[in-house]
Structures are given as structure tokens and as C-alpha cells.
Amino acid sequence: MVGTRHILGLAVDDCGVVATELCIRSGRAEVRAAGEFSWEKEFVVENAKELGEQLRRFLREGGFSSSRVAVGLAAKWILAKEIETPPAAPEALAGMLSIQAERAFSMNAGELVFDYCGKTSTSEKSQVLLLAAPRQVVSHIKAIMDAAGLHAQSVTISALACGGASRGADPTHRYGLYARPTYCEFWGQPDGSPRFIKHVSMGQDGTPVGYADLLSSTIQRLVLLSSGQGQSPPYRVTAYDACGCADQVLDRINERLQPQITVHDGCAGLLSNGLECSDPSRVAASVAAIAVALADAREGRPEIDFLHPRIGARRTSGHKRAIVWAAFLAVACLIGVGAVLMDWRRDKKDIAVYTLQLQQMGPDIATAREIVDRVSYAGSWVSREPRFLDCLRELTSAFPEEPRVWATSLALNENGTGSLVGKATSAAGFSEVLDTIKQNKAFSDVKMIHIRDAGRDSREKEFAINFKFEGVK
């Protein structure tokens, strides 16, 4: 039918896929089919063909018909860093961020695909969120889609697609939460644009009350850790619960968090914002896939698209433009030489024409020089991270997110030898941290000095560890 389009949205993580097919008609979106399935094989590159065939069978049996697909990635695969940028046009900004991206993350830049989101300006400084996805993951997703007979339109981030879907409905919602049975993803968008995103693993609790209490404590901790200067309660969180929990879960969360934090139902917001669905109960379970499909269908392309990133693509475009100009000048020179040989009078006329063309190119040359100056200036913003920060990062990653084990002091010498003192609620928690540090190739000679009771009336354990930091290889 003319004016009707179908788009398939897939929210992918290493456990499985949530799928939704939308029918877009006259600007309105309707859920045509929805479902979820788990991978039968490990989510690795070697299994791409088999995983694609599994996905093809699932879609065929579930009544999905569209071959155009928008894919959303889990935030656990994403690296993010907020960056301040100077006033610049989009082309110049992409070049500056390309330089920043190569130095912002510890991984090799060639192993990552970069994009960014945020409001930019040509007259004042801006804050943008620089995002990176492993190139191997993006290629793996593309291979699975090809094996399933699907044409990938875009690859974005599922959680931020949810935030984008509700951005226009209520811009005062400063935080967003996408909840799955084993993890949740939390992001902040104080001015309507994302500033950070975090992936948080969660334990499982079979009761709605236990789940609500666990989610409440997680929201409270993340809001307190991420709220910056100038931000004060009440904080507003839009929650997208994809776990199929009862309505009273949201009520219990608000009972525990209000008045400091108020949590709103993002799934209900999508329905009130024009999404049509014959069975509204399906919206919650497939909310991320719906948001991913909406981002591709309504906006033409998502703001974040690792399949067609703005960082890197501009560089290729700039090379092509330089080649075109070089070819033009080469032809002009040949014509000039030919004119000189054929007729000196005609040569005089040609020189006048080329002089005029060079004058017309003057603004472009000035713009190019300005871009070069800004890129050179941007290159001085960052320097290599000190070696001791690498050590601190590796030690931090050994500790669990739950407050079961914590450090109280750290000593580190210039030769890499150091000692770590901390406390734990149990000996088992300390053993887990010690084993993690020993297994990290960045450390050697990891030895436990002692573990003992912290005090006569305390159940906590006090421990000390010696180590040598060899460096990240």
C-alpha cells in the first residue's frame, strides 16, 4: 500500500533477541508482531551463520515479514565518554572528534567504531557524548543479519533509543532506565541529550517485591553517583521495564524513593505518544525493539548509528573532495600548457579565467585553513594517560559493583611494586578479588599479606595484598 512501510526492530544482547515489527502508516506506528528468543549457540563470530539461521526460523514462525531491520546493541558492549567541544561546523567537529576518539579509550582505535550524540553549536562550546562499539561486534551483528536474509539499515544502542523515543514527550525526565531480568542500563539526559550510559548486572529474585527492592536500591545508587553540581532533588527517572513485572512493582519503587526520586512508566508513555498496539501488554516486553525501529523509521536514521557513523565517514569524504580539486587543477594546468603551445593570445585569456576561478576558491581555502588550525589545536587537548592510572583502573575492575569488598588505602612505588589494604564483609568476597587480581596479566607477584577480623565487635575482615604492576599489554 502506498505510504505504508514496515520496519523490523531487534534489540540484541549476548543472550538473545527481542524482536518487533512496526507498520508505519501516515506517520503513525502500529505494532504488527513481537516476540523474543534466546540464542541456542554461543554468541561468537564463529557461530554467525548458525545464529542467523536460528533468527530466520524464529522470524518466519513468528509471522515477521519485513526484511528491513534496525538493530539495537546492549550497553555492555559500549564505551562512552563525555567531551567538551569548541564552536565548530559539523564537518570540522567530526574531524576533531575523530582525533579525540583515537585517544579517549584504552583499546586500539582500529578495533572500535565511533559515533557521537548531543547538541552542537557553531557559536559556543558544546557537550557531546562520544560512543564506541567494538568493530568485531558490529561486524558479527552484520554477519548474523546477512545469514538471516535481512538488510540492516542501522546499528544503534537499545537503551538510548528508548530515551530518544520519549524525549519529546517529557524533556524534564533527566534519567532513563531499561530493565532486563539479569541486568539494567541507566543513562542521563539532563538537557534532552544523553550524557552517560551504564550497564549494571543484577541478581535474580523470583518475587515482585524482591525485584522492586533490588531495582529501587540500584536506581538510588546510580542517581546519587551521577548527579552533578547544580542538580538537586526531585530527580525524575523514566523506566522501561522489559521483565514483565506487575504494575504494583512501579508503585513500590516510588514508595521507597519518593520524594527524592520519582519513577515514571516509559512504556505507557510510548502508547500515549501515538504508538498503536492491539495488545498493550506486549509493549513492555519488546519496548527496546520498538524504540529501535521507531528511531530508524521516524527519524530517517538514528542519532547514533555504528553502521553509518559520522566520525570517520567525513574523513573519507574530505579525501574525495581533495582528489576532485586536485584533478580539476591538473586538468586546468594541462589546458593552460596546451593553450601556451597553441596560441599565446588564447593563453592570455585562459590565465584570466583561471585567476577568476582561484579568486572564487578563496573562501574555501580560508575555511580549509581554519579547519586545519582547529584540528591542530584539538590535538593538544589530550595526552597519554599516566601509567599509575592504568594500575588504578585494573585494580578497580577487580572489585565487584556490590559493596561487599572495598579498598581503604593504596601505595604504589615508581618501580611498579605496591600494596593494597581494604576490608570485606566475608573471606569469600576477599578471595574473589584476590583471584581476579592474580589472573590479570598486568600484575605479578600477587601475595596475600594477611586477612583478619577488623575488630572485636565487627564482622568485617581486614586484608592486605602486595603486588607488582607490569603494565597493560
C-alpha positions in Angstrom: 0.0 0.0 0.0 1.3 3.5 -0.9 2.5 5.4 2.2 2.9 2.2 4.3 6.2 0.9 5.4 7.3 -2.0 7.6 10.5 -2.0 9.7 11.8 -4.8 11.9 13.4 -3.7 15.2 15.8 -6.1 17.0 17.3 -5.5 20.5 20.3 -7.8 20.7 22.4 -8.9 23.6 24.7 -11.9 24.1 21.7 -13.9 25.5 19.2 -13.5 22.7 17.0 -11.1 20.7 13.8 -9.1 21.3 12.0 -8.5 18.0 9.2 -6.2 17.0 7.8 -5.4 13.5 6.2 -1.9 13.1 3.9 -0.8 10.4 4.3 2.9 9.7 1.3 4.5 8.0 0.7 8.2 7.7 3.2 8.9 10.3 1.6 6.6 12.9 3.3 3.4 14.1 1.5 0.2 14.9 3.0 -3.0 16.4 2.4 -5.8 13.9 4.3 -8.6 15.5 6.5 -9.1 18.6 8.5 -11.9 20.2 11.7 -12.9 22.0 14.1 -15.9 21.7 17.4 -17.0 23.2 20.5 -18.0 21.3 21.0 -21.7 21.0 24.7 -21.2 20.3 27.3 -19.1 22.0 27.3 -15.5 20.7 30.7 -15.6 18.9 31.9 -14.8 15.4 32.4 -18.5 14.6 28.6 -19.2 15.1 27.3 -16.2 13.0 25.9 -18.4 10.2 24.1 -20.8 12.7 22.8 -17.9 14.7 21.5 -16.2 11.6 19.6 -19.3 10.5 18.1 -19.6 14.0 16.9 -16.0 13.7 15.5 -16.6 10.3 13.4 -19.6 11.6 12.2 -17.6 14.6 11.0 -14.7 12.4 9.3 -16.9 9.9 7.5 -18.9 12.6 6.5 -15.7 14.4 4.9 -14.1 11.4 7.5 -11.4 10.8 7.7 -10.4 7.2 9.9 -7.3 6.8 13.5 -7.7 5.7 14.5 -4.2 6.6 15.9 -4.3 10.1 17.2 -1.7 12.6 19.4 -3.3 15.3 20.0 -2.1 18.9 23.0 -3.2 20.9 23.2 -3.8 24.7 25.1 -1.1 26.6 27.6 -3.7 28.0 29.4 -3.5 24.6 29.5 0.3 24.5 32.3 2.6 25.7 31.2 6.2 26.4 32.9 9.5 27.4 31.5 13.0 27.6 33.6 15.6 25.8 33.5 19.3 25.6 33.9 20.7 22.0 34.6 24.2 20.7 32.3 26.1 18.4 32.5 24.3 15.0 30.6 23.3 11.9 29.5 19.6 11.7 32.3 18.7 9.2 35.0 20.3 11.4 33.5 18.8 14.6 33.6 15.3 13.1 37.3 15.8 12.3 38.1 17.0 15.8 36.2 14.1 17.4 38.0 11.7 15.2 41.3 12.8 16.8 39.7 12.7 20.3 38.3 9.2 19.7 41.6 7.7 18.9 43.0 8.8 22.3 39.9 8.6 24.6 39.8 4.9 25.1 42.4 2.4 26.1 41.5 0.0 23.3 43.2 0.2 19.9 41.2 2.8 17.8 41.2 0.4 14.8 39.2 -2.1 16.9 36.4 0.4 17.5 33.6 2.1 15.6 32.9 5.7 16.8 29.9 7.9 16.8 28.5 10.7 19.0 25.3 12.4 20.1 24.4 15.7 21.6 23.5 19.2 20.6 26.4 21.2 18.9 26.8 24.8 18.0 28.9 27.0 15.7 28.9 29.9 18.2 29.6 28.3 21.6 31.1 25.3 23.4 29.0 22.1 23.5 28.9 18.9 25.5 28.7 15.7 23.4 28.8 12.0 24.3 31.5 10.2 22.4 30.5 6.5 21.9 32.5 3.5 20.7 31.4 0.0 19.8 33.8 -2.9 19.2 34.2 -3.3 15.4 34.1 -7.1 15.9 30.6 -6.9 17.5 29.2 -4.7 14.7 30.7 -7.0 12.0 29.3 -10.0 13.9 25.8 -8.5 14.0 26.0 -7.7 10.3 27.0 -11.3 9.5 24.1 -12.6 11.5 21.7 -10.3 9.7 23.1 -11.4 6.3 22.8 -15.1 7.3 19.1 -14.4 8.3 18.3 -12.8 4.9 17.8 -9.4 6.5 19.1 -6.0 5.3 20.5 -4.0 8.2 19.5 -0.3 8.0 21.2 0.9 11.2 23.0 -0.3 14.3 22.3 1.8 17.4 22.1 1.4 21.2 18.8 -0.1 22.5 18.7 1.9 25.8 19.4 5.3 24.2 16.8 4.5 21.5 14.3 4.2 24.4 15.4 7.6 25.7 15.0 9.1 22.3 11.5 7.7 21.9 10.3 9.6 25.0 12.5 12.7 24.6 9.7 14.8 23.1 7.0 13.5 25.5 8.6 15.0 28.7 12.1 16.6 28.4 12.1 17.0 32.2 12.9 13.3 32.7 16.6 13.6 33.4 17.3 9.9 33.7 16.3 6.7 31.9 16.4 3.0 33.0 16.0 -0.1 30.8 15.5 -3.2 32.9 16.0 -6.8 31.9 15.9 -9.9 34.1 19.7 -10.1 34.7 20.8 -6.5 34.1 19.7 -2.9 33.7 21.0 0.0 31.7 20.9 3.5 33.1 21.6 6.8 31.3 21.3 10.5 32.0 19.9 13.2 29.6 19.6 16.4 31.6 19.0 18.6 28.6 17.4 16.0 26.3 20.7 14.6 25.0 22.5 11.6 26.6 25.5 12.5 28.9 26.4 9.0 30.1 25.2 5.4 30.0 26.0 2.5 32.3 25.4 -1.3 32.2 24.7 -2.8 35.6 24.5 -6.6 36.3 21.7 -7.5 38.7 21.0 -10.6 40.8 17.7 -12.5 40.2 14.9 -12.6 42.8 11.8 -14.6 42.0 9.3 -12.3 43.8 7.9 -8.9 42.5 8.6 -7.4 45.9 12.3 -8.6 45.9 12.7 -7.3 42.3 11.2 -3.9 43.2 13.5 -3.6 46.2 16.6 -4.5 44.2 15.7 -2.1 41.4 14.9 0.7 43.9 18.4 0.4 45.5 20.0 0.3 42.1 18.2 3.4 40.9 19.0 5.3 44.1 22.7 4.4 43.9 23.1 5.3 40.3 21.2 8.7 40.6 23.4 9.7 43.6 26.6 8.7 41.8 25.7 10.5 38.6 24.0 13.7 39.8 26.4 16.6 39.3 26.7 20.1 40.6 23.7 22.3 40.1 21.3 19.3 40.2 19.1 18.8 43.2 16.0 16.7 44.0 13.5 15.7 43.0 15.1 13.6 40.3 12.8 12.1 37.5 13.5 8.7 36.0 11.7 7.1 33.1 11.7 3.3 33.5 11.3 0.8 30.7 10.6 -2.5 32.4 11.1 -5.4 29.9 10.8 -8.0 32.6 7.0 -8.5 32.6 6.5 -7.5 36.2 3.2 -6.4 37.7 2.0 -2.8 37.9 2.4 -2.8 41.7 6.2 -3.1 41.2 6.4 0.6 40.0 4.2 1.7 42.9 6.5 0.0 45.4 9.6 1.6 43.8 8.0 5.0 44.1 7.0 4.4 47.7 10.7 3.7 48.5 12.2 6.5 46.5 9.8 9.4 46.8 10.0 12.4 47.3 13.7 12.5 46.3 13.3 10.4 43.1 10.1 9.8 41.1 10.0 6.9 38.6 7.6 7.0 35.6 6.4 4.3 33.2 8.1 4.8 29.9 6.1 2.0 28.2 2.9 3.8 29.0 4.4 7.0 27.6 5.1 5.3 24.2 1.4 4.3 24.0 0.2 7.8 24.9 2.7 9.3 22.3 0.8 7.6 19.4 2.1 4.0 19.3 -0.8 1.6 18.4 -0.9 -2.0 19.7 -3.8 -4.4 19.8 -2.3 -6.0 22.9 -0.6 -3.3 25.1 0.9 -5.9 27.4 3.3 -6.8 24.6 4.8 -3.2 24.6 6.7 -3.6 27.8 8.5 -6.8 26.9 9.5 -5.5 23.5 9.9 -1.8 24.3 13.6 -1.7 23.3 12.9 -3.3 19.9 10.0 -0.8 19.4 12.2 2.2 20.2 15.0 1.0 17.8 12.5 0.6 15.0 10.9 4.0 15.7 14.4 5.7 15.6 15.0 4.3 12.2 11.5 4.8 10.8 10.6 8.2 12.0 14.0 10.0 12.0 15.3 8.5 8.8 18.4 7.3 10.7 19.1 7.1 14.4 21.2 9.8 16.0 23.7 7.1 16.9 24.4 4.6 14.0 27.5 2.5 14.1 26.7 1.1 10.7 26.9 4.7 9.2 29.0 6.6 11.8 29.6 10.3 11.4 33.1 10.0 12.8 35.4 8.6 10.2 32.9 8.9 7.3 33.7 12.6 7.0 37.4 11.9 6.7 36.8 9.7 3.6 34.5 12.4 2.2 37.3 15.0 2.7 39.8 12.9 0.8 37.4 12.6 -2.1 36.9 16.3 -2.2 40.7 16.9 -2.2 41.1 14.4 -5.1 38.4 16.2 -7.1 40.1 19.5 -6.6 43.5 18.0 -7.4 42.0 16.5 -10.6 40.4 19.9 -11.5 43.7 21.7 -11.0 45.6 19.1 -13.0 43.2 19.5 -15.9 43.5 23.2 -15.7 47.3 23.1 -15.9 47.2 20.8 -18.9 44.7 23.1 -20.6 47.0 26.1 -19.8 50.1 24.3 -21.2 48.2 23.3 -24.3 47.0 26.9 -24.8 50.5 28.3 -24.5 51.8 25.9 -27.1 48.9 26.6 -29.5 48.4 30.2 -29.2 49.9 32.9 -26.9 46.8 35.0 -27.3 44.5 32.2 -26.2 46.8 31.5 -23.3 46.4 35.1 -22.0 42.6 34.6 -22.0 42.9 31.2 -20.2 45.1 32.8 -17.5 42.4 35.4 -16.8 39.8 32.6 -16.5 41.9 30.6 -14.1 42.7 33.7 -12.0 39.0 34.3 -11.6 38.4 30.7 -10.5 41.2 30.9 -7.9 39.6 34.1 -6.5 36.3 32.2 -6.3 38.0 29.4 -4.4 39.4 31.8 -1.9 36.7 31.3 0.8 37.0 27.5 0.5 40.8 27.8 1.0 40.3 30.0 4.1 37.8 27.6 5.5 40.2 24.7 5.0 43.0 26.6 6.8 40.7 27.3 9.7 39.8 23.6 10.0 43.5 22.6 10.0 44.2 25.2 12.7 41.3 23.9 14.9 42.3 20.3 14.4 45.9 21.1 15.3 44.7 22.9 18.4 42.4 20.0 19.4 45.4 17.6 19.2 46.9 19.3 22.2 43.8 18.8 24.4 44.7 15.3 25.4 47.9 13.5 26.4 48.7 9.9 27.2 47.3 8.6 30.4 49.9 8.2 33.3 51.0 4.6 34.0 49.7 4.8 37.5 46.1 5.5 36.3 46.3 2.2 34.3 47.2 0.4 37.5 44.3 2.1 39.4 41.9 1.2 36.6 43.0 -2.5 36.6 42.6 -2.7 40.4 39.2 -1.1 40.3 37.9 -3.6 37.8 38.8 -6.4 40.2 36.3 -5.2 42.8 32.6 -6.2 42.4 30.0 -3.4 41.9 28.1 -4.6 45.0 29.7 -3.1 48.2 31.0 -6.4 49.6 34.7 -5.6 49.3 36.4 -2.2 49.3 39.8 -0.6 49.4 40.9 1.7 52.2 44.5 2.5 51.1 46.8 2.0 48.1 50.6 2.5 48.0 52.4 2.4 44.6 56.2 2.9 44.0 57.8 4.1 40.8 59.1 0.7 40.1 55.6 -0.7 40.0 55.6 -2.5 43.4 52.6 -1.7 45.6 50.4 -2.7 48.4 46.6 -2.6 48.8 44.7 -2.6 52.1 41.0 -3.0 52.4 38.0 -4.6 54.1 35.4 -7.2 53.1 32.2 -8.4 54.6 33.4 -12.0 54.2 36.5 -14.0 53.4 34.9 -15.4 50.3 34.5 -11.9 48.9 38.2 -11.1 49.5 39.2 -14.4 47.8 37.2 -13.5 44.7 39.0 -10.1 44.5 42.4 -11.7 45.1 41.9 -14.4 42.4 40.8 -11.7 39.9 44.0 -9.7 40.5 46.1 -12.8 40.2 44.5 -13.7 36.9 45.1 -10.2 35.5 48.3 -10.3 33.3 49.0 -6.7 34.3 50.1 -7.9 37.8 52.8 -10.3 39.0 54.0 -11.5 42.4 50.5 -11.0 43.9 50.7 -12.2 47.5 48.3 -12.0 50.4 50.0 -10.4 53.5 47.1 -11.1 55.9 43.4 -11.4 56.4 41.9 -10.9 59.9 39.0 -9.7 61.8 38.6 -5.9 61.6 37.7 -5.6 65.3 36.3 -7.4 68.3 32.7 -6.3 67.6 32.9 -6.2 63.8 32.0 -9.0 61.4 34.2 -7.4 58.7 37.6 -8.7 57.6 40.6 -6.6 57.1 43.1 -7.7 54.4 46.4 -6.6 52.8 47.9 -7.6 49.4 51.3 -7.0 47.8 51.8 -6.9 44.0 53.9 -5.6 41.2 52.3 -3.8 38.3 53.8 -4.8 35.0 51.7 -2.6 32.8 48.8 -3.2 30.4 49.9 -5.1 27.3 
